[in-house]
Amino acid sequence: MNVISPGSIDTALFSTVTPEFREQITAAVPLGRLGTSEEIAAAALFLASADASFITGANLIVDGGFSHI
């Protein structure tokens, strides 16, 4: 089984936070922006594709580098 671990993703739920909190979270991401749902979908499509047929037990971290700081 493979899993995807997303970081802060710009979704409708994230639009409910204060501008200050949004800025604080965005500033903490090394790429300097929030992720998109399309980026998470692309990771899922990759893991479901034949290109990932020999990948198992992986945790694909899609967080703009946040977990590596």
C-alpha positions, 0 to 999 in steps of 0.5 A: 500500500502507498500513501500520500501525505499532503501539506497545506493545500489551498482548498475551500476549507483553507479560505476560512482561516484568517489572512494572518494565519494563511500568511504564516502557513504559506511563509513556512513552506519552502516553496513559498506557496500553498499546494493545489488539489490538482497537485495532490491529484497528480500524485495519486494518478502517478501512484495509480499508474503503470509508472508506479507499478514497482512502488510499494509501501511508499509515503509520497510527501507532497508538501512543498518541502515543509517536512524537510525543514 
